[in-house]
């Protein structure tokens, strides 16, 4: 699932190596915390949050197939 998240974010950021993805799992709940540089955070969130909502929806669909709940939190580095 982390690979899918990297795949979805990589075209939006200038350097994927600066992005840090932290994963924590508690039973069936999977929480991703994405640390993004200030320059790229607007591109990942998108206008009115549409881009990050789409990314969250895709991961939630994948989570349903894997019988888990996915949550994503975006933070600025």
mmCIF file of the N, C-alpha and C atoms, coordinates in Angstrom:
data_MODEL
# 
_entry.id   MODEL 
# 
loop_
_atom_site.group_PDB 
_atom_site.id 
_atom_site.type_symbol 
_atom_site.label_atom_id 
_atom_site.label_alt_id 
_atom_site.label_comp_id 
_atom_site.label_asym_id 
_atom_site.label_entity_id 
_atom_site.label_seq_id 
_atom_site.pdbx_PDB_ins_code 
_atom_site.Cartn_x 
_atom_site.Cartn_y 
_atom_site.Cartn_z 
_atom_site.occupancy 
_atom_site.B_iso_or_equiv 
_atom_site.pdbx_formal_charge 
_atom_site.auth_seq_id 
_atom_site.auth_comp_id 
_atom_site.auth_asym_id 
_atom_site.auth_atom_id 
_atom_site.pdbx_PDB_model_num 
ATOM 1   N N  . UNK A 1 1  ? 0.827   -1.195 0.000   1.00 0.00 ? 1  UNK A N  1 
ATOM 2   C CA . UNK A 1 1  ? 0.000   0.000  0.000   1.00 0.00 ? 1  UNK A CA 1 
ATOM 3   C C  . UNK A 1 1  ? 0.870   1.257  0.000   1.00 0.00 ? 1  UNK A C  1 
ATOM 4   N N  . UNK A 1 2  ? 2.009   1.192  0.675   1.00 0.00 ? 2  UNK A N  1 
ATOM 5   C CA . UNK A 1 2  ? 2.926   2.327  0.707   1.00 0.00 ? 2  UNK A CA 1 
ATOM 6   C C  . UNK A 1 2  ? 3.488   2.602  -0.690  1.00 0.00 ? 2  UNK A C  1 
ATOM 7   N N  . UNK A 1 3  ? 3.684   1.542  -1.464  1.00 0.00 ? 3  UNK A N  1 
ATOM 8   C CA . UNK A 1 3  ? 4.170   1.710  -2.832  1.00 0.00 ? 3  UNK A CA 1 
ATOM 9   C C  . UNK A 1 3  ? 3.149   2.446  -3.697  1.00 0.00 ? 3  UNK A C  1 
ATOM 10  N N  . UNK A 1 4  ? 1.882   2.140  -3.507  1.00 0.00 ? 4  UNK A N  1 
ATOM 11  C CA . UNK A 1 4  ? 0.824   2.826  -4.241  1.00 0.00 ? 4  UNK A CA 1 
ATOM 12  C C  . UNK A 1 4  ? 0.797   4.308  -3.879  1.00 0.00 ? 4  UNK A C  1 
ATOM 13  N N  . UNK A 1 5  ? 0.972   4.609  -2.611  1.00 0.00 ? 5  UNK A N  1 
ATOM 14  C CA . UNK A 1 5  ? 0.995   5.997  -2.163  1.00 0.00 ? 5  UNK A CA 1 
ATOM 15  C C  . UNK A 1 5  ? 2.160   6.755  -2.792  1.00 0.00 ? 5  UNK A C  1 
ATOM 16  N N  . UNK A 1 6  ? 3.336   6.139  -2.829  1.00 0.00 ? 6  UNK A N  1 
ATOM 17  C CA . UNK A 1 6  ? 4.497   6.772  -3.470  1.00 0.00 ? 6  UNK A CA 1 
ATOM 18  C C  . UNK A 1 6  ? 4.249   6.977  -4.957  1.00 0.00 ? 6  UNK A C  1 
ATOM 19  N N  . UNK A 1 7  ? 3.620   6.004  -5.585  1.00 0.00 ? 7  UNK A N  1 
ATOM 20  C CA . UNK A 1 7  ? 3.325   6.092  -7.011  1.00 0.00 ? 7  UNK A CA 1 
ATOM 21  C C  . UNK A 1 7  ? 2.381   7.251  -7.310  1.00 0.00 ? 7  UNK A C  1 
ATOM 22  N N  . UNK A 1 8  ? 1.405   7.479  -6.438  1.00 0.00 ? 8  UNK A N  1 
ATOM 23  C CA . UNK A 1 8  ? 0.435   8.553  -6.648  1.00 0.00 ? 8  UNK A CA 1 
ATOM 24  C C  . UNK A 1 8  ? 1.027   9.934  -6.352  1.00 0.00 ? 8  UNK A C  1 
ATOM 25  N N  . UNK A 1 9  ? 1.955   10.020 -5.422  1.00 0.00 ? 9  UNK A N  1 
ATOM 26  C CA . UNK A 1 9  ? 2.518   11.308 -5.032  1.00 0.00 ? 9  UNK A CA 1 
ATOM 27  C C  . UNK A 1 9  ? 3.704   11.716 -5.908  1.00 0.00 ? 9  UNK A C  1 
ATOM 28  N N  . UNK A 1 10 ? 4.443   10.763 -6.441  1.00 0.00 ? 10 UNK A N  1 
ATOM 29  C CA . UNK A 1 10 ? 5.682   11.077 -7.160  1.00 0.00 ? 10 UNK A CA 1 
ATOM 30  C C  . UNK A 1 10 ? 5.532   12.049 -8.333  1.00 0.00 ? 10 UNK A C  1 
ATOM 31  N N  . UNK A 1 11 ? 4.464   12.017 -9.134  1.00 0.00 ? 11 UNK A N  1 
ATOM 32  C CA . UNK A 1 11 ? 4.371   13.012 -10.214 1.00 0.00 ? 11 UNK A CA 1 
ATOM 33  C C  . UNK A 1 11 ? 4.067   14.426 -9.711  1.00 0.00 ? 11 UNK A C  1 
ATOM 34  N N  . UNK A 1 12 ? 3.627   14.546 -8.472  1.00 0.00 ? 12 UNK A N  1 
ATOM 35  C CA . UNK A 1 12 ? 3.212   15.840 -7.944  1.00 0.00 ? 12 UNK A CA 1 
ATOM 36  C C  . UNK A 1 12 ? 4.351   16.622 -7.297  1.00 0.00 ? 12 UNK A C  1 
ATOM 37  N N  . UNK A 1 13 ? 5.414   15.947 -6.901  1.00 0.00 ? 13 UNK A N  1 
ATOM 38  C CA . UNK A 1 13 ? 6.496   16.602 -6.166  1.00 0.00 ? 13 UNK A CA 1 
ATOM 39  C C  . UNK A 1 13 ? 7.735   16.729 -7.043  1.00 0.00 ? 13 UNK A C  1 
ATOM 40  N N  . UNK A 1 14 ? 8.604   17.684 -6.676  1.00 0.00 ? 14 UNK A N  1 
ATOM 41  C CA . UNK A 1 14 ? 9.809   17.913 -7.466  1.00 0.00 ? 14 UNK A CA 1 
ATOM 42  C C  . UNK A 1 14 ? 10.860  16.833 -7.220  1.00 0.00 ? 14 UNK A C  1 
ATOM 43  N N  . UNK A 1 15 ? 10.984  16.349 -5.975  1.00 0.00 ? 15 UNK A N  1 
ATOM 44  C CA . UNK A 1 15 ? 11.972  15.316 -5.662  1.00 0.00 ? 15 UNK A CA 1 
ATOM 45  C C  . UNK A 1 15 ? 11.355  14.330 -4.682  1.00 0.00 ? 15 UNK A C  1 
ATOM 46  N N  . UNK A 1 16 ? 11.126  13.117 -5.123  1.00 0.00 ? 16 UNK A N  1 
ATOM 47  C CA . UNK A 1 16 ? 10.468  12.104 -4.299  1.00 0.00 ? 16 UNK A CA 1 
ATOM 48  C C  . UNK A 1 16 ? 11.337  11.696 -3.119  1.00 0.00 ? 16 UNK A C  1 
ATOM 49  N N  . UNK A 1 17 ? 12.652  11.917 -3.205  1.00 0.00 ? 17 UNK A N  1 
ATOM 50  C CA . UNK A 1 17 ? 13.551  11.548 -2.110  1.00 0.00 ? 17 UNK A CA 1 
ATOM 51  C C  . UNK A 1 17 ? 13.371  12.440 -0.887  1.00 0.00 ? 17 UNK A C  1 
ATOM 52  N N  . UNK A 1 18 ? 12.792  13.620 -1.057  1.00 0.00 ? 18 UNK A N  1 
ATOM 53  C CA . UNK A 1 18 ? 12.553  14.532 0.062   1.00 0.00 ? 18 UNK A CA 1 
ATOM 54  C C  . UNK A 1 18 ? 11.271  14.194 0.819   1.00 0.00 ? 18 UNK A C  1 
ATOM 55  N N  . UNK A 1 19 ? 10.456  13.342 0.257   1.00 0.00 ? 19 UNK A N  1 
ATOM 56  C CA . UNK A 1 19 ? 9.185   12.954 0.866   1.00 0.00 ? 19 UNK A CA 1 
ATOM 57  C C  . UNK A 1 19 ? 9.425   11.796 1.830   1.00 0.00 ? 19 UNK A C  1 
ATOM 58  N N  . UNK A 1 20 ? 8.863   11.907 3.024   1.00 0.00 ? 20 UNK A N  1 
ATOM 59  C CA . UNK A 1 20 ? 8.955   10.830 4.000   1.00 0.00 ? 20 UNK A CA 1 
ATOM 60  C C  . UNK A 1 20 ? 7.548   10.333 4.297   1.00 0.00 ? 20 UNK A C  1 
ATOM 61  N N  . UNK A 1 21 ? 7.387   9.038  4.213   1.00 0.00 ? 21 UNK A N  1 
ATOM 62  C CA . UNK A 1 21 ? 6.098   8.414  4.505   1.00 0.00 ? 21 UNK A CA 1 
ATOM 63  C C  . UNK A 1 21 ? 6.272   7.529  5.729   1.00 0.00 ? 21 UNK A C  1 
ATOM 64  N N  . UNK A 1 22 ? 5.526   7.847  6.770   1.00 0.00 ? 22 UNK A N  1 
ATOM 65  C CA . UNK A 1 22 ? 5.563   7.052  7.989   1.00 0.00 ? 22 UNK A CA 1 
ATOM 66  C C  . UNK A 1 22 ? 4.271   6.258  8.092   1.00 0.00 ? 22 UNK A C  1 
ATOM 67  N N  . UNK A 1 23 ? 4.417   4.982  8.371   1.00 0.00 ? 23 UNK A N  1 
ATOM 68  C CA . UNK A 1 23 ? 3.260   4.095  8.444   1.00 0.00 ? 23 UNK A CA 1 
ATOM 69  C C  . UNK A 1 23 ? 3.136   3.547  9.859   1.00 0.00 ? 23 UNK A C  1 
ATOM 70  N N  . UNK A 1 24 ? 1.933   3.602  10.393  1.00 0.00 ? 24 UNK A N  1 
ATOM 71  C CA . UNK A 1 24 ? 1.665   2.963  11.678  1.00 0.00 ? 24 UNK A CA 1 
ATOM 72  C C  . UNK A 1 24 ? 0.394   2.134  11.529  1.00 0.00 ? 24 UNK A C  1 
ATOM 73  N N  . UNK A 1 25 ? 0.418   0.958  12.134  1.00 0.00 ? 25 UNK A N  1 
ATOM 74  C CA . UNK A 1 25 ? -0.707  0.050  11.999  1.00 0.00 ? 25 UNK A CA 1 
ATOM 75  C C  . UNK A 1 25 ? -1.181  -0.381 13.367  1.00 0.00 ? 25 UNK A C  1 
ATOM 76  N N  . UNK A 1 26 ? -2.481  -0.324 13.564  1.00 0.00 ? 26 UNK A N  1 
ATOM 77  C CA . UNK A 1 26 ? -3.101  -0.744 14.813  1.00 0.00 ? 26 UNK A CA 1 
ATOM 78  C C  . UNK A 1 26 ? -4.257  -1.667 14.454  1.00 0.00 ? 26 UNK A C  1 
ATOM 79  N N  . UNK A 1 27 ? -3.996  -2.943 14.450  1.00 0.00 ? 27 UNK A N  1 
ATOM 80  C CA . UNK A 1 27 ? -5.031  -3.895 14.044  1.00 0.00 ? 27 UNK A CA 1 
ATOM 81  C C  . UNK A 1 27 ? -5.321  -3.748 12.557  1.00 0.00 ? 27 UNK A C  1 
ATOM 82  N N  . UNK A 1 28 ? -6.567  -3.410 12.236  1.00 0.00 ? 28 UNK A N  1 
ATOM 83  C CA . UNK A 1 28 ? -6.940  -3.228 10.830  1.00 0.00 ? 28 UNK A CA 1 
ATOM 84  C C  . UNK A 1 28 ? -6.790  -1.789 10.378  1.00 0.00 ? 28 UNK A C  1 
ATOM 85  N N  . UNK A 1 29 ? -6.454  -0.885 11.275  1.00 0.00 ? 29 UNK A N  1 
ATOM 86  C CA . UNK A 1 29 ? -6.292  0.532  10.925  1.00 0.00 ? 29 UNK A CA 1 
ATOM 87  C C  . UNK A 1 29 ? -4.860  0.804  10.487  1.00 0.00 ? 29 UNK A C  1 
ATOM 88  N N  . UNK A 1 30 ? -4.714  1.416  9.327   1.00 0.00 ? 30 UNK A N  1 
ATOM 89  C CA . UNK A 1 30 ? -3.406  1.806  8.815   1.00 0.00 ? 30 UNK A CA 1 
ATOM 90  C C  . UNK A 1 30 ? -3.395  3.323  8.690   1.00 0.00 ? 30 UNK A C  1 
ATOM 91  N N  . UNK A 1 31 ? -2.422  3.959  9.337   1.00 0.00 ? 31 UNK A N  1 
ATOM 92  C CA . UNK A 1 31 ? -2.294  5.413  9.294   1.00 0.00 ? 31 UNK A CA 1 
ATOM 93  C C  . UNK A 1 31 ? -1.000  5.774  8.593   1.00 0.00 ? 31 UNK A C  1 
ATOM 94  N N  . UNK A 1 32 ? -1.121  6.618  7.565   1.00 0.00 ? 32 UNK A N  1 
ATOM 95  C CA . UNK A 1 32 ? 0.047   7.129  6.862   1.00 0.00 ? 32 UNK A CA 1 
ATOM 96  C C  . UNK A 1 32 ? 0.214   8.595  7.211   1.00 0.00 ? 32 UNK A C  1 
ATOM 97  N N  . UNK A 1 33 ? 1.425   8.976  7.553   1.00 0.00 ? 33 UNK A N  1 
ATOM 98  C CA . UNK A 1 33 ? 1.763   10.373 7.775   1.00 0.00 ? 33 UNK A CA 1 
ATOM 99  C C  . UNK A 1 33 ? 2.794   10.745 6.714   1.00 0.00 ? 33 UNK A C  1 
ATOM 100 N N  . UNK A 1 34 ? 2.439   11.693 5.863   1.00 0.00 ? 34 UNK A N  1 
ATOM 101 C CA . UNK A 1 34 ? 3.311   12.090 4.762   1.00 0.00 ? 34 UNK A CA 1 
ATOM 102 C C  . UNK A 1 34 ? 3.948   13.424 5.116   1.00 0.00 ? 34 UNK A C  1 
ATOM 103 N N  . UNK A 1 35 ? 5.273   13.469 5.114   1.00 0.00 ? 35 UNK A N  1 
ATOM 104 C CA . UNK A 1 35 ? 6.015   14.693 5.376   1.00 0.00 ? 35 UNK A CA 1 
ATOM 105 C C  . UNK A 1 35 ? 6.501   15.249 4.049   1.00 0.00 ? 35 UNK A C  1 
ATOM 106 N N  . UNK A 1 36 ? 6.007   16.440 3.696   1.00 0.00 ? 36 UNK A N  1 
ATOM 107 C CA . UNK A 1 36 ? 6.263   17.028 2.385   1.00 0.00 ? 36 UNK A CA 1 
ATOM 108 C C  . UNK A 1 36 ? 6.909   18.398 2.572   1.00 0.00 ? 36 UNK A C  1 
ATOM 109 N N  . UNK A 1 37 ? 7.917   18.742 1.757   1.00 0.00 ? 37 UNK A N  1 
ATOM 110 C CA . UNK A 1 37 ? 8.504   20.082 1.834   1.00 0.00 ? 37 UNK A CA 1 
ATOM 111 C C  . UNK A 1 37 ? 7.481   21.168 1.507   1.00 0.00 ? 37 UNK A C  1 
ATOM 112 N N  . UNK A 1 38 ? 7.739   22.342 2.024   1.00 0.00 ? 38 UNK A N  1 
ATOM 113 C CA . UNK A 1 38 ? 6.813   23.468 1.876   1.00 0.00 ? 38 UNK A CA 1 
ATOM 114 C C  . UNK A 1 38 ? 6.540   23.806 0.408   1.00 0.00 ? 38 UNK A C  1 
ATOM 115 N N  . UNK A 1 39 ? 7.537   23.638 -0.446  1.00 0.00 ? 39 UNK A N  1 
ATOM 116 C CA . UNK A 1 39 ? 7.388   23.980 -1.865  1.00 0.00 ? 39 UNK A CA 1 
ATOM 117 C C  . UNK A 1 39 ? 6.376   23.092 -2.584  1.00 0.00 ? 39 UNK A C  1 
ATOM 118 N N  . UNK A 1 40 ? 6.267   21.847 -2.167  1.00 0.00 ? 40 UNK A N  1 
ATOM 119 C CA . UNK A 1 40 ? 5.433   20.880 -2.888  1.00 0.00 ? 40 UNK A CA 1 
ATOM 120 C C  . UNK A 1 40 ? 4.090   20.589 -2.228  1.00 0.00 ? 40 UNK A C  1 
ATOM 121 N N  . UNK A 1 41 ? 3.873   21.096 -1.042  1.00 0.00 ? 41 UNK A N  1 
ATOM 122 C CA . UNK A 1 41 ? 2.660   20.716 -0.308  1.00 0.00 ? 41 UNK A CA 1 
ATOM 123 C C  . UNK A 1 41 ? 1.390   21.189 -1.011  1.00 0.00 ? 41 UNK A C  1 
ATOM 124 N N  . UNK A 1 42 ? 1.445   22.350 -1.660  1.00 0.00 ? 42 UNK A N  1 
ATOM 125 C CA . UNK A 1 42 ? 0.264   22.865 -2.359  1.00 0.00 ? 42 UNK A CA 1 
ATOM 126 C C  . UNK A 1 42 ? -0.114  21.972 -3.539  1.00 0.00 ? 42 UNK A C  1 
ATOM 127 N N  . UNK A 1 43 ? 0.891   21.412 -4.206  1.00 0.00 ? 43 UNK A N  1 
ATOM 128 C CA . UNK A 1 43 ? 0.608   20.528 -5.343  1.00 0.00 ? 43 UNK A CA 1 
ATOM 129 C C  . UNK A 1 43 ? -0.045  19.225 -4.888  1.00 0.00 ? 43 UNK A C  1 
ATOM 130 N N  . UNK A 1 44 ? 0.378   18.722 -3.746  1.00 0.00 ? 44 UNK A N  1 
ATOM 131 C CA . UNK A 1 44 ? -0.171  17.460 -3.248  1.00 0.00 ? 44 UNK A CA 1 
ATOM 132 C C  . UNK A 1 44 ? -1.595  17.661 -2.733  1.00 0.00 ? 44 UNK A C  1 
ATOM 133 N N  . UNK A 1 45 ? -1.843  18.760 -2.043  1.00 0.00 ? 45 UNK A N  1 
ATOM 134 C CA . UNK A 1 45 ? -3.186  19.021 -1.526  1.00 0.00 ? 45 UNK A CA 1 
ATOM 135 C C  . UNK A 1 45 ? -4.134  19.381 -2.660  1.00 0.00 ? 45 UNK A C  1 
ATOM 136 N N  . UNK A 1 46 ? -3.682  20.201 -3.599  1.00 0.00 ? 46 UNK A N  1 
ATOM 137 C CA . UNK A 1 46 ? -4.502  20.572 -4.744  1.00 0.00 ? 46 UNK A CA 1 
ATOM 138 C C  . UNK A 1 46 ? -5.491  21.674 -4.411  1.00 0.00 ? 46 UNK A C  1 
ATOM 139 N N  . UNK A 1 47 ? -6.177  22.121 -5.415  1.00 0.00 ? 47 UNK A N  1 
ATOM 140 C CA . UNK A 1 47 ? -7.148  23.196 -5.253  1.00 0.00 ? 47 UNK A CA 1 
ATOM 141 C C  . UNK A 1 47 ? -8.354  22.680 -4.475  1.00 0.00 ? 47 UNK A C  1 
ATOM 142 N N  . UNK A 1 48 ? -8.660  23.344 -3.375  1.00 0.00 ? 48 UNK A N  1 
ATOM 143 C CA . UNK A 1 48 ? -9.753  22.964 -2.471  1.00 0.00 ? 48 UNK A CA 1 
ATOM 144 C C  . UNK A 1 48 ? -9.592  21.544 -1.929  1.00 0.00 ? 48 UNK A C  1 
ATOM 145 N N  . UNK A 1 49 ? -8.363  21.028 -1.916  1.00 0.00 ? 49 UNK A N  1 
ATOM 146 C CA . UNK A 1 49 ? -8.110  19.693 -1.366  1.00 0.00 ? 49 UNK A CA 1 
ATOM 147 C C  . UNK A 1 49 ? -8.533  18.550 -2.262  1.00 0.00 ? 49 UNK A C  1 
ATOM 148 N N  . UNK A 1 50 ? -8.794  18.824 -3.527  1.00 0.00 ? 50 UNK A N  1 
ATOM 149 C CA . UNK A 1 50 ? -9.295  17.774 -4.416  1.00 0.00 ? 50 UNK A CA 1 
ATOM 150 C C  . UNK A 1 50 ? -8.270  16.677 -4.674  1.00 0.00 ? 50 UNK A C  1 
ATOM 151 N N  . UNK A 1 51 ? -6.994  17.043 -4.792  1.00 0.00 ? 51 UNK A N  1 
ATOM 152 C CA . UNK A 1 51 ? -5.966  16.049 -5.110  1.00 0.00 ? 51 UNK A CA 1 
ATOM 153 C C  . UNK A 1 51 ? -5.775  15.079 -3.939  1.00 0.00 ? 51 UNK A C  1 
ATOM 154 N N  . UNK A 1 52 ? -5.645  15.596 -2.728  1.00 0.00 ? 52 UNK A N  1 
ATOM 155 C CA . UNK A 1 52 ? -5.435  14.710 -1.577  1.00 0.00 ? 52 UNK A CA 1 
ATOM 156 C C  . UNK A 1 52 ? -6.687  13.882 -1.293  1.00 0.00 ? 52 UNK A C  1 
ATOM 157 N N  . UNK A 1 53 ? -7.863  14.415 -1.562  1.00 0.00 ? 53 UNK A N  1 
ATOM 158 C CA . UNK A 1 53 ? -9.096  13.636 -1.394  1.00 0.00 ? 53 UNK A CA 1 
ATOM 159 C C  . UNK A 1 53 ? -9.115  12.458 -2.364  1.00 0.00 ? 53 UNK A C  1 
ATOM 160 N N  . UNK A 1 54 ? -8.666  12.690 -3.587  1.00 0.00 ? 54 UNK A N  1 
ATOM 161 C CA . UNK A 1 54 ? -8.619  11.614 -4.574  1.00 0.00 ? 54 UNK A CA 1 
ATOM 162 C C  . UNK A 1 54 ? -7.626  10.532 -4.170  1.00 0.00 ? 54 UNK A C  1 
ATOM 163 N N  . UNK A 1 55 ? -6.466  10.959 -3.673  1.00 0.00 ? 55 UNK A N  1 
ATOM 164 C CA . UNK A 1 55 ? -5.459  10.001 -3.224  1.00 0.00 ? 55 UNK A CA 1 
ATOM 165 C C  . UNK A 1 55 ? -6.001  9.187  -2.052  1.00 0.00 ? 55 UNK A C  1 
ATOM 166 N N  . UNK A 1 56 ? -6.685  9.855  -1.118  1.00 0.00 ? 56 UNK A N  1 
ATOM 167 C CA . UNK A 1 56 ? -7.274  9.150  0.026   1.00 0.00 ? 56 UNK A CA 1 
ATOM 168 C C  . UNK A 1 56 ? -8.316  8.143  -0.428  1.00 0.00 ? 56 UNK A C  1 
ATOM 169 N N  . UNK A 1 57 ? -9.146  8.527  -1.399  1.00 0.00 ? 57 UNK A N  1 
ATOM 170 C CA . UNK A 1 57 ? -10.186 7.618  -1.887  1.00 0.00 ? 57 UNK A CA 1 
ATOM 171 C C  . UNK A 1 57 ? -9.584  6.377  -2.540  1.00 0.00 ? 57 UNK A C  1 
ATOM 172 N N  . UNK A 1 58 ? -8.531  6.562  -3.319  1.00 0.00 ? 58 UNK A N  1 
ATOM 173 C CA . UNK A 1 58 ? -7.890  5.414  -3.978  1.00 0.00 ? 58 UNK A CA 1 
ATOM 174 C C  . UNK A 1 58 ? -7.322  4.459  -2.941  1.00 0.00 ? 58 UNK A C  1 
ATOM 175 N N  . UNK A 1 59 ? -6.656  5.009  -1.917  1.00 0.00 ? 59 UNK A N  1 
ATOM 176 C CA . UNK A 1 59 ? -6.086  4.142  -0.883  1.00 0.00 ? 59 UNK A CA 1 
ATOM 177 C C  . UNK A 1 59 ? -7.163  3.486  -0.028  1.00 0.00 ? 59 UNK A C  1 
ATOM 178 N N  . UNK A 1 60 ? -8.267  4.166  0.200   1.00 0.00 ? 60 UNK A N  1 
ATOM 179 C CA . UNK A 1 60 ? -9.362  3.557  0.961   1.00 0.00 ? 60 UNK A CA 1 
ATOM 180 C C  . UNK A 1 60 ? -9.974  2.388  0.200   1.00 0.00 ? 60 UNK A C  1 
ATOM 181 N N  . UNK A 1 61 ? -10.094 2.541  -1.114  1.00 0.00 ? 61 UNK A N  1 
ATOM 182 C CA . UNK A 1 61 ? -10.606 1.441  -1.939  1.00 0.00 ? 61 UNK A CA 1 
ATOM 183 C C  . UNK A 1 61 ? -9.667  0.239  -1.857  1.00 0.00 ? 61 UNK A C  1 
ATOM 184 N N  . UNK A 1 62 ? -8.376  0.511  -1.938  1.00 0.00 ? 62 UNK A N  1 
ATOM 185 C CA . UNK A 1 62 ? -7.387  -0.571 -1.804  1.00 0.00 ? 62 UNK A CA 1 
ATOM 186 C C  . UNK A 1 62 ? -7.472  -1.203 -0.418  1.00 0.00 ? 62 UNK A C  1 
ATOM 187 N N  . UNK A 1 63 ? -7.697  -0.374 0.604   1.00 0.00 ? 63 UNK A N  1 
ATOM 188 C CA . UNK A 1 63 ? -7.829  -0.874 1.967   1.00 0.00 ? 63 UNK A CA 1 
ATOM 189 C C  . UNK A 1 63 ? -9.038  -1.776 2.137   1.00 0.00 ? 63 UNK A C  1 
ATOM 190 N N  . UNK A 1 64 ? -10.137 -1.433 1.489   1.00 0.00 ? 64 UNK A N  1 
ATOM 191 C CA . UNK A 1 64 ? -11.340 -2.270 1.552   1.00 0.00 ? 64 UNK A CA 1 
ATOM 192 C C  . UNK A 1 64 ? -11.052 -3.643 0.956   1.00 0.00 ? 64 UNK A C  1 
ATOM 193 N N  . UNK A 1 65 ? -10.301 -3.663 -0.142  1.00 0.00 ? 65 UNK A N  1 
ATOM 194 C CA . UNK A 1 65 ? -9.953  -4.950 -0.757  1.00 0.00 ? 65 UNK A CA 1 
ATOM 195 C C  . UNK A 1 65 ? -9.064  -5.786 0.154   1.00 0.00 ? 65 UNK A C  1 
ATOM 196 N N  . UNK A 1 66 ? -8.233  -5.098 0.966   1.00 0.00 ? 66 UNK A N  1 
ATOM 197 C CA . UNK A 1 66 ? -7.334  -5.803 1.874   1.00 0.00 ? 66 UNK A CA 1 
ATOM 198 C C  . UNK A 1 66 ? -7.910  -5.921 3.281   1.00 0.00 ? 66 UNK A C  1 
ATOM 199 N N  . UNK A 1 67 ? -9.181  -5.557 3.442   1.00 0.00 ? 67 UNK A N  1 
ATOM 200 C CA . UNK A 1 67 ? -9.889  -5.659 4.716   1.00 0.00 ? 67 UNK A CA 1 
ATOM 201 C C  . UNK A 1 67 ? -9.227  -4.819 5.812   1.00 0.00 ? 67 UNK A C  1 
ATOM 202 N N  . UNK A 1 68 ? -8.939  -3.557 5.484   1.00 0.00 ? 68 UNK A N  1 
ATOM 203 C CA . UNK A 1 68 ? -8.351  -2.642 6.462   1.00 0.00 ? 68 UNK A CA 1 
ATOM 204 C C  . UNK A 1 68 ? -8.883  -1.229 6.220   1.00 0.00 ? 68 UNK A C  1 
ATOM 205 N N  . UNK A 1 69 ? -8.683  -0.371 7.211   1.00 0.00 ? 69 UNK A N  1 
ATOM 206 C CA . UNK A 1 69 ? -9.090  1.025  7.116   1.00 0.00 ? 69 UNK A CA 1 
ATOM 207 C C  . UNK A 1 69 ? -7.844  1.881  6.977   1.00 0.00 ? 69 UNK A C  1 
ATOM 208 N N  . UNK A 1 70 ? -7.857  2.831  6.017   1.00 0.00 ? 70 UNK A N  1 
ATOM 209 C CA . UNK A 1 70 ? -6.683  3.643  5.742   1.00 0.00 ? 70 UNK A CA 1 
ATOM 210 C C  . UNK A 1 70 ? -6.992  5.098  6.035   1.00 0.00 ? 70 UNK A C  1 
ATOM 211 N N  . UNK A 1 71 ? -6.043  5.765  6.695   1.00 0.00 ? 71 UNK A N  1 
ATOM 212 C CA . UNK A 1 71 ? -6.130  7.182  6.965   1.00 0.00 ? 71 UNK A CA 1 
ATOM 213 C C  . UNK A 1 71 ? -4.823  7.838  6.567   1.00 0.00 ? 71 UNK A C  1 
ATOM 214 N N  . UNK A 1 72 ? -4.902  9.031  5.955   1.00 0.00 ? 72 UNK A N  1 
ATOM 215 C CA . UNK A 1 72 ? -3.714  9.746  5.510   1.00 0.00 ? 72 UNK A CA 1 
ATOM 216 C C  . UNK A 1 72 ? -3.697  11.124 6.144   1.00 0.00 ? 72 UNK A C  1 
ATOM 217 N N  . UNK A 1 73 ? -2.523  11.496 6.617   1.00 0.00 ? 73 UNK A N  1 
ATOM 218 C CA . UNK A 1 73 ? -2.318  12.821 7.206   1.00 0.00 ? 73 UNK A CA 1 
ATOM 219 C C  . UNK A 1 73 ? -1.132  13.458 6.492   1.00 0.00 ? 73 UNK A C  1 
ATOM 220 N N  . UNK A 1 74 ? -1.313  14.690 6.017   1.00 0.00 ? 74 UNK A N  1 
ATOM 221 C CA . UNK A 1 74 ? -0.251  15.409 5.306   1.00 0.00 ? 74 UNK A CA 1 
ATOM 222 C C  . UNK A 1 74 ? 0.322   16.470 6.232   1.00 0.00 ? 74 UNK A C  1 
ATOM 223 N N  . UNK A 1 75 ? 1.652   16.455 6.379   1.00 0.00 ? 75 UNK A N  1 
ATOM 224 C CA . UNK A 1 75 ? 2.345   17.423 7.226   1.00 0.00 ? 75 UNK A CA 1 
ATOM 225 C C  . UNK A 1 75 ? 3.448   18.106 6.433   1.00 0.00 ? 75 UNK A C  1 
ATOM 226 N N  . UNK A 1 76 ? 3.738   19.325 6.822   1.00 0.00 ? 76 UNK A N  1 
ATOM 227 C CA . UNK A 1 76 ? 4.799   20.100 6.181   1.00 0.00 ? 76 UNK A CA 1 
ATOM 228 C C  . UNK A 1 76 ? 6.098   19.902 6.930   1.00 0.00 ? 76 UNK A C  1 
ATOM 229 N N  . UNK A 1 77 ? 7.179   19.737 6.190   1.00 0.00 ? 77 UNK A N  1 
ATOM 230 C CA . UNK A 1 77 ? 8.499   19.553 6.811   1.00 0.00 ? 77 UNK A CA 1 
ATOM 231 C C  . UNK A 1 77 ? 9.067   20.894 7.183   1.00 0.00 ? 77 UNK A C  1 
# 
